[in-house]
Amino acid sequence: MSHNAVATVIVTWNKKNDVCNLIKDITNLNLSGINLDIFVVDNDSHDGTQEHIEKNYPYIKVLQTGENIGGSGGFSYGLNFVSQLELEYDYIWLLDNDVRLDSEALLPLVEILENYAEVGLVGSQIRKLEQPQIIQEIGGFIYQKKAHLKTNFGNYQLIGNEQILAGKPYINVDICAAASLLVRREVVQQIGVFENYFLHFDDVEWCLRAKKAGWVVAAHPASIVWHSSPDFKQRPWISYYDERNLCYCWQKHHPELLLKRIRVLLPKLIYYSLTGRFFWVEIYLQGLEDFFKGIQGKMPGLLPYKEYSLAQVIDQSSLVLVQSSIYQEISQSISLKEMEINQKITFWHKPKNILHQIYIYLVSCMFKQVDVAIINCHIPDVYALNLAKKIYIFTGSGYVQVKWGFINSLCKSLIVFYKMLKVYLRMISLIKNPTS
């Protein structure tokens, strides 16, 4: 039996435990007919990742970048290193550092590239780590209506591979996430490595570049990995990279989507302003501004907001309103429960009676009912915004204090409209004069 040589490239930054779990999964893979070497690109971690791997897994090559160059920089570093080795690998397998692998995760990907010469890259079925019976995506497509992306089979309950494939050997898609993506060595040599996006949409641009070069981008459901859902990983600052890099991606491959993206984004940002999240709007606006300036790589400067710890947010014996959906953050819910047990806080609960709710809301326009309200960043409880003396938006990593009021929110919404109008006009000018 002939053996295929595969190099797997894993990029990490301060996730030693996740990487070690991934390495254990790799050692349990079915590697029938496959010779697999592992390369871990370490973006200058400070948690002992390199030392731990070199001590406990001497067969793994750690590539130290010396600085945090993001996912795109790390994958490019690894791809360049592997491509220049004297040992010629047939395929290179890109893996996120926090995915978990089914024992058959690699074999179907190799079989697709072995049997279908037109396929240049093939990705896995990604399931949600927090909800293992839910499909996160099996590749994705450009979503013209929103000028964004649409996941294939996103949020589906598990269904059989035969039903997913519908008689086809693989699914022909526009993009596959680099959470688990197998690529031919010659594709890397032909189209190059990732753009310097730091993180997010680097794999999207790469897949579109491969399609433009004539390769098919495929996904196969028999290769299964588990990955944290974006619902659990999304942070406001990530929106900077999402919007900036999406603009770069569309500018290069689908410039007709740039103006549509701005039109789609406008009502979203106005809604954010009306619900007390203007700090998040500023992240989007900074991403768009840096796109016009041609800034790539890591975000320059500081975030336009400050995050506080739970201890800084809650005073002794505070009456606190906590939005229930925040409790999906396990560590945070434990901390709040401990504070309640220690009688540092008392929870305030929304009345069940609708008339009582209206009465409380109206009274709160003059006299605030609670000391502190902690609101979910992604799905805020608009009712709760008017009830507290101090309002904090929980971002998943910290707490951002906001000031909310009808007039204040309306004024900020008008500011958003004005700034987005300027962005729209600048985008028109950029499209008409792309080299200026």
N, C-alpha and C positions, 0 to 999 in steps of 0.2 A: 504494500500500500504506500502510495506517495504521501509525503508529509508537507503540509503547508506551514511556512514560517510566518508567525504573527507576533508583532510587537504591540503591547498594550501601553498606552500613555495615560497616566493619571496625574492630574494637576491638583495640588493641595496648598492650603494656607491655614495653619493652626487647626487642623482637624485630624489629629493623630489617631484618635479612637475610631473615627469613621473610616480612615484609610486602612487601619488594621482589620476592621470588619470586612472591608472590601477584599483585602488580600486573602483572608480566610475563604471567602466565597470563590475567589479565583482558583485557589488550591483544590476546591471541590468540583471544579468544572469537568464536564465530559470533554476530553481533548483527543478523542479518537481521530488520528491522522493529523494532529496539529502540534507543532512545536511552538510554545508560547514563552516569550520573554517579557518581563515587567519592567517598566521605566516609570519612576515617580518623580515628577517635576515639583520641587519644593520651592514655593515663592517666599523664601526667607521666613519660615515659620519660627515662632518663639516658644513652642510647646514641646520641643524635643523630638519632633517628627523624624528628622534625618537620622539622629543618633539612634533612635529606637528601631528604625527600619534596618539600618546598617548592622546593628547588633543582633537582631532577632531574625532577619531575613537577608542573609548575606548574598543570596542569589539575585536579589533585586538591585538594580542600578538606580541610585538617587541622583537626579540632576538638580543641582543647586543654582538658582537664578541670582541669589544675592539681594533681591528686592521683590516686593509684591507687584508683579506685572499683570495681575488679573488672570482670568481664565483664558482670554484670547492670547495674551502674551505667553502664558504657560504652555498652552497647546502648541503654539507656533515654535516655542523653544524645543519642545519634545519632538515635534514633527521634523524640524530641521536636523536635530541630533540623530534621530533614527534614520532619516533618509540619507545621511552622509556616512553611515557605517559601512565597513567593507562587507559585513554580512547583510545580504539583500533579503529583506523581509517581503513576502508577497503582499501582506496586508498590515494595516495599522489600526488598532482598536482604541478609540478615544472613550474614556470613561470619566464621569464626574466622581469626585472623591467620596460622595455620600450615597452612592447607589448601592443596592443589594442585588445579588445576581441569582437567578435560577441556575441549576446545574447544567441546563442545556442552553444557556444564554448565547454562547459563542458559536456553536456548531451550525445552527441554521443560517447565521450570517455568512459564514465561510462557504457554505453550500450554495448560497445564492450567487456570490461572486465567482465561484468555481464554475457554475453551470450556465450563467447568463452574462455573456461578455459585454452586453450593453450597459450593465449596472456598474456604476462607479463607486457609489456609496450606499450602504444599507443600514437602517436603524432598527431598533428593537421596539417591541410593545412595552410601553412604560406604564406601570400601575402605581397607584398612590400608596406610599409607604404607610401612611396613617389609616388608610382604608384599603387594605390589600385586595378586596374584591371589586374595586372600582378601577376602570381603565383611565389613565390620565391622558394618554395620546398614543397613536400609532402613526407617527409622522404628522404632517400638517400641510395646509394649503394657504396660498395667498387669498385673503378675504377682501375682495374688491369693495364691498359695501362699506366696510369700516376702515379701509386702507390699512389693514393690519393682518394678522394671521388667524387661522381657524384650525384648531386641533382636529385630527381625524379620530373618530370614535371617542372624543373627549367626554368624560363623566358617564360612560356607558357601564352598566353592570356587565360582569364577565359573560362573554359569549364565545362559542366555539371557533376555532381557527378556520374551519371550513366555511362557516358563515361569513367570517371577516374577509377571507380571500375570494369567495364567490367564484371558485373555479380557476382563479389566476395563480401563477406561481409566486407572485409578490404583489405588493401594493405600490403603484406608481404615484409618488407624492412630490410636492414642491420642496419640502424641507424635512429634515430629521434632526432632533436635538442631539447635541454631542454628549448627552448623558450616557449614551451607548450607541456609538456610530463606528462601523467598520468601513475603511476606505482602502482602495487599491493604492499601492505605492506609486504607480505611474500617474494617478490622478493628482497626487501631491506634487509630483515633479512637473506636471503640466500646468496646474492652476496656482501653485504656491500655497502658502499657509494663510492663517487667519489675518483679517484686518486688525488694526490696533484699536479695538473697541473697549478694551479692559474686561468688560463682561456684558453679556446679553446681546443677541442678534448677530454675534460673530459667526455662529454656526449657520444661521439663516443666510447671511450673505455668502458664506462659503458654498452652501448647497446650491444657491442660485447661480453662483459663478460656475460650478460644475455642470449644471444644466445648460448654461449658455455655451459651454465648451463641448456639448453634445452627449454628456453622460446622463443616464437615468439615475435619479435618486429614488431609492426603494425603501420600504419598510416591510418587516416580516413578523407576524404575531407569535410565531413559535419561539422566538427569542424574547425572553421575559426578564425585565428588571423592575425593581421597585425604587421609587424616588420620592422625596418629600414634595407634597403638592405645593404649587405656587400659593395656595390659600394660606399655607402655614409658613411660607418663607418670605413672602412679599414684605418689603419695607419701603417707606416713602422715598428714601434716597435712591432706591433702585430705579425709580421712575425717571431720574435724570438720565441714566444710561439707556433705558428703554426708548425714551423719546428722541434723544440725540442720535443714537445709533440706528434707530428705525429710519430717521430722516436720511442718514448717510446711505443706508441700504436702498431706500427707494430712489434716492438721487442717482445711484449707480445703475440700478436694474429696472426701476419702474417710476420714472420721474412724473408720470401722469397721476400718481397717487399722492404726491406731496401736498397739493392744495386741498384735496379731499381729506387728508389726514388732519389738517388744521381745522377744517369745518366740523369734522367729527369731534375733535378735541374741545372745541369752544364750549358746548353745553356741559360737558363733563367738568371743566374747570370752574364754570359759573356755579354748578351744583356744589362743588367742593367749597367755594367761597361762602355760599349761603349756609353751609353746615359747619362753619367754624374752622375749616381746614385750609385757610389761605397759605399757611406755611408749606403745605404740599403743592399748592399751585405754583409757588415760587420755585420749587424744584423743577417742575415741568418747564417753566419759563427760562430757567437757567440752562436747561438742556437744549432748548431751541436756540437760545442766544449763542451758546458755545458751538452749535452746529454751524451757524452763520459765520462764526469766527474761524471755523476749521479746526477746532480743538478736538483731539482724540486722546485715547489712553485714559489714565486715571483722572477723575474729577479734580480740577484745580481749585484750590481754596477750600473754605469751610462750608458746611451746610448752613442754610439760612435760618436755622432754628436750633434751640438747645434742648437736650433731653435731660430730664431729672430722674433720680431714682425714686422708688416707692417711699423710702424713708423721708426724702425731701418733700414729697408731695403731701403726705398726710401728717397733720399735727396731732398731738396727744388728744385722745378722746374726741376725735372728729366724728360728725355725722356724715356718712359717706354713701353716695349712690354709685353703684358699680353696674355697668351694663352687662347683662347676663352672657352675651356672646364672647366676652373677654375670657371666660373661663375655659376656652379651648387652649389657652396658654397655661399648661399644667403648672409650671414653676411659679407663675404669677398668682394663680388661684390658691396655691399652697401658702404663699406669703400672705395673701389677704386673709386667709382662714386663720393663720397663726396670729395675725394682728387682732382679729376679732376675739379669739380665745383669750388673748392677753389683755383684753378690754381696752385696747388702744383705739379701736374704732367701733362704731355702731352702724350697721347697714340700714339704709333707707330703701324701702320697697315701694314701687309704684302701686297705687290703689287699683283694685280690679274693676271697680265701678267707673264707667266712662264719665258720668257726671261729676264724680269726685275728682277724676283726673283733670277735667276742664277747670273745676274750681281751684285746684292746687296750682295749675298752670297760670291762671289769671292772677291769683294772689302773689305768685312768684314774680310777676312783673314789677311789684313794689317791694316785696319782702321775700328774700331767698329762703327756701325751705331747708336746704342742706348746705353743709360746709364745703364739701368737695364732690365733684362728679367726675368719674373716670369713664371715658367714652371710647368705644371701639373705633379705631382709625378708619377701617374699611367700610363698615356698615354702621354709621353713627346713629344713636337714638336721638332723633331730633327733638323729641319731647323733653328729654333730660337736659338739653342745652340751656333752657331758661330757668332751671331750678336751683342752681348752685352759685355760691359766692365765688368759688374758684373752679375752673373747668380744665381738665387735663385730657389730652388725646393720647391713648396708649398705642404706640407704634409697633409693639412687639419686642422692642429692645429698650424702650424707655418711655417717658411721659413728657409731652410738649404742652405747656400752658398756653391757652388761647383765651381771647376775649370775644364773647359772642353777644350780639344784640341786633335787632332788626335793622336799624339805621346803619350800623357799622358793617354788617354783612352786605347790605345793599350797595353801599359805597365801594366796598372791595369788589363786588361783582361788576360794577361799572368800570373799575380799574382793569379788571381782567378782560372785559370786552374791548377796551381801548388798546391794551397791550397786544391782544390777539389780532386785532385789526392791523396793527403795525407789522406783526409777524406775517400775516397773510400778504400784505403788500410787498414786504421784503422777499417773500417766497416767490411771488409773481416775477419780481425783478430778477431773482436768481435763476428761475427757469428760463426766462427770456435771454439772459446773459450768463450762461453757466461758467464761463471762464473769467468773468470779472471779479 
